[in-house]
Amino acid sequence: MTTVFDFSARRLDGREEPLSRYHGKVLLIVNVASQCGFTPQYKGLEELYQRYRPRGFEVLGFPCNQFARQEPGSAGEIEAFCERNYGVSFPLFAKIRVNGAGAHPLYRHLKQAAPGIAGSKAVKWNFTKFLVDREGRVAGRFASRDEPDTLNTEIEALL
């Protein structure tokens, strides 16, 4: 059975990182953007990361420019924006596509494992969240409007 840990992704610094590095951790995988109405969720994501990281939790941010071009910056600009405005310290990856023929293989897997409302496979907007258990299985999918602090119960159950 394919799990999240079977994939790799490029970090903002250009280094390819196997997601197997996170085996044994609970993950929250989020497609992020710097110029979105949901961008303030970076603060809540960082708070979750700080609260649960000591217990084996990671937030993985994947910038995406597919939705109204709300992530136009370079890797350096994205990193600086996140650090300066939200104190983001969780791992950020290189900009990817989450929908369509060019979708990153990780996102093809996530969408297949946890379809959206009415079975939709597409990610509808920035800040869609996928919760992954310690074995790399997708345990839940949450919409953009779901604030990070509403996920505490689901995260606690997996920790």
PERAVEN-V752164 format. One record per residue. N is the residue number from 0. RES is the residue in three letters. PHI is phi in degrees with one decimal (* if undefined). NEAR is the number of other ideal C-beta (glycine too) atoms within 8 Angstrom. Layout:
n=N res=RES phi=PHI near=NEAR
n=N res=RES phi=PHI near=NEAR
This chain:
n=0 res=MET phi=* near=2
n=1 res=THR phi=-73.4 near=4
n=2 res=THR phi=-127.5 near=8
n=3 res=VAL phi=-57.2 near=15
n=4 res=PHE phi=-73.0 near=10
n=5 res=ASP phi=-84.5 near=9
n=6 res=PHE phi=-110.1 near=10
n=7 res=SER phi=-136.0 near=7
n=8 res=ALA phi=-151.6 near=13
n=9 res=ARG phi=-84.5 near=9
n=10 res=ARG phi=-76.5 near=12
n=11 res=LEU phi=-56.3 near=10
n=12 res=ASP phi=-80.0 near=5
n=13 res=GLY phi=93.2 near=7
n=14 res=ARG phi=-79.2 near=6
n=15 res=GLU phi=-76.2 near=7
n=16 res=GLU phi=-126.1 near=11
n=17 res=PRO phi=-71.3 near=8
n=18 res=LEU phi=-71.9 near=14
n=19 res=SER phi=-61.5 near=7
n=20 res=ARG phi=-58.9 near=6
n=21 res=TYR phi=-98.6 near=11
n=22 res=HIS phi=-55.4 near=9
n=23 res=GLY phi=90.1 near=5
n=24 res=LYS phi=-112.6 near=9
n=25 res=VAL phi=-86.1 near=14
n=26 res=LEU phi=-119.0 near=13
n=27 res=LEU phi=-120.1 near=17
n=28 res=ILE phi=-102.0 near=11
n=29 res=VAL phi=-135.0 near=13
n=30 res=ASN phi=-85.9 near=13
n=31 res=VAL phi=-115.6 near=15
n=32 res=ALA phi=-155.6 near=15
n=33 res=SER phi=-87.9 near=13
n=34 res=GLN phi=-125.4 near=7
n=35 res=CYS phi=-118.3 near=13
n=36 res=GLY phi=-61.1 near=3
n=37 res=PHE phi=-92.9 near=11
n=38 res=THR phi=-52.4 near=12
n=39 res=PRO phi=-58.4 near=6
n=40 res=GLN phi=-64.4 near=10
n=41 res=TYR phi=-52.2 near=12
n=42 res=LYS phi=-60.1 near=8
n=43 res=GLY phi=-66.5 near=11
n=44 res=LEU phi=-64.5 near=16
n=45 res=GLU phi=-64.5 near=14
n=46 res=GLU phi=-63.5 near=10
n=47 res=LEU phi=-60.2 near=16
n=48 res=TYR phi=-58.9 near=13
n=49 res=GLN phi=-66.7 near=8
n=50 res=ARG phi=-67.4 near=6
n=51 res=TYR phi=-104.9 near=12
n=52 res=ARG phi=-55.5 near=9
n=53 res=PRO phi=-60.5 near=4
n=54 res=ARG phi=-99.9 near=6
n=55 res=GLY phi=96.7 near=10
n=56 res=PHE phi=-119.2 near=14
n=57 res=GLU phi=-134.4 near=12
n=58 res=VAL phi=-103.7 near=13
n=59 res=LEU phi=-118.8 near=13
n=60 res=GLY phi=-99.0 near=13
n=61 res=PHE phi=-119.6 near=17
n=62 res=PRO phi=-57.5 near=16
n=63 res=CYS phi=-144.2 near=14
n=64 res=ASN phi=-106.8 near=10
n=65 res=GLN phi=-78.8 near=7
n=66 res=PHE phi=-108.0 near=10
n=67 res=ALA phi=54.6 near=4
n=68 res=ARG phi=51.2 near=6
n=69 res=GLN phi=-90.3 near=12
n=70 res=GLU phi=-136.4 near=15
n=71 res=PRO phi=-82.3 near=6
n=72 res=GLY phi=-70.9 near=10
n=73 res=SER phi=-76.9 near=5
n=74 res=ALA phi=-56.2 near=11
n=75 res=GLY phi=-63.4 near=8
n=76 res=GLU phi=-66.9 near=9
n=77 res=ILE phi=-62.5 near=15
n=78 res=GLU phi=-60.6 near=10
n=79 res=ALA phi=-62.2 near=8
n=80 res=PHE phi=-59.3 near=10
n=81 res=CYS phi=-65.0 near=13
n=82 res=GLU phi=-68.6 near=10
n=83 res=ARG phi=-65.6 near=6
n=84 res=ASN phi=-91.6 near=6
n=85 res=TYR phi=-133.0 near=9
n=86 res=GLY phi=61.0 near=5
n=87 res=VAL phi=-63.6 near=11
n=88 res=SER phi=-122.1 near=7
n=89 res=PHE phi=-75.3 near=11
n=90 res=PRO phi=-61.2 near=9
n=91 res=LEU phi=-115.9 near=13
n=92 res=PHE phi=-109.2 near=13
n=93 res=ALA phi=-64.9 near=10
n=94 res=LYS phi=-57.5 near=9
n=95 res=ILE phi=-133.9 near=14
n=96 res=ARG phi=-103.8 near=10
n=97 res=VAL phi=-109.8 near=13
n=98 res=ASN phi=-128.7 near=8
n=99 res=GLY phi=83.7 near=6
n=100 res=ALA phi=-61.5 near=3
n=101 res=GLY phi=-92.5 near=4
n=102 res=ALA phi=-61.6 near=12
n=103 res=HIS phi=-59.9 near=10
n=104 res=PRO phi=-54.0 near=7
n=105 res=LEU phi=-59.1 near=13
n=106 res=TYR phi=-71.5 near=15
n=107 res=ARG phi=-61.1 near=9
n=108 res=HIS phi=-65.4 near=13
n=109 res=LEU phi=-57.3 near=13
n=110 res=LYS phi=-66.9 near=14
n=111 res=GLN phi=-68.9 near=7
n=112 res=ALA phi=-72.5 near=7
n=113 res=ALA phi=-140.1 near=9
n=114 res=PRO phi=-62.0 near=8
n=115 res=GLY phi=-82.8 near=14
n=116 res=ILE phi=-56.7 near=5
n=117 res=ALA phi=58.1 near=4
n=118 res=GLY phi=79.0 near=6
n=119 res=SER phi=-60.3 near=8
n=120 res=LYS phi=-90.3 near=7
n=121 res=ALA phi=-73.9 near=7
n=122 res=VAL phi=-80.7 near=10
n=123 res=LYS phi=-83.6 near=8
n=124 res=TRP phi=-164.7 near=9
n=125 res=ASN phi=-61.5 near=14
n=126 res=PHE phi=67.8 near=12
n=127 res=THR phi=-74.8 near=15
n=128 res=LYS phi=-120.4 near=13
n=129 res=PHE phi=-118.2 near=14
n=130 res=LEU phi=-97.4 near=16
n=131 res=VAL phi=-125.0 near=12
n=132 res=ASP phi=-79.3 near=9
n=133 res=ARG phi=-65.1 near=9
n=134 res=GLU phi=-97.8 near=6
n=135 res=GLY phi=88.4 near=11
n=136 res=ARG phi=-89.1 near=9
n=137 res=VAL phi=-72.6 near=12
n=138 res=ALA phi=-103.6 near=8
n=139 res=GLY phi=-176.2 near=8
n=140 res=ARG phi=-130.3 near=12
n=141 res=PHE phi=-130.4 near=10
n=142 res=ALA phi=-74.6 near=10
n=143 res=SER phi=-53.8 near=9
n=144 res=ARG phi=-72.4 near=5
n=145 res=ASP phi=-74.7 near=9
n=146 res=GLU phi=-65.7 near=7
n=147 res=PRO phi=-53.3 near=12
n=148 res=ASP phi=-70.6 near=8
n=149 res=THR phi=-87.3 near=7
n=150 res=LEU phi=-97.6 near=13
n=151 res=ASN phi=-54.2 near=8
n=152 res=THR phi=-60.8 near=6
n=153 res=GLU phi=-66.4 near=10
n=154 res=ILE phi=-65.4 near=14
n=155 res=GLU phi=-56.7 near=7
n=156 res=ALA phi=-62.2 near=6
n=157 res=LEU phi=-88.2 near=10
n=158 res=LEU phi=-80.7 near=9
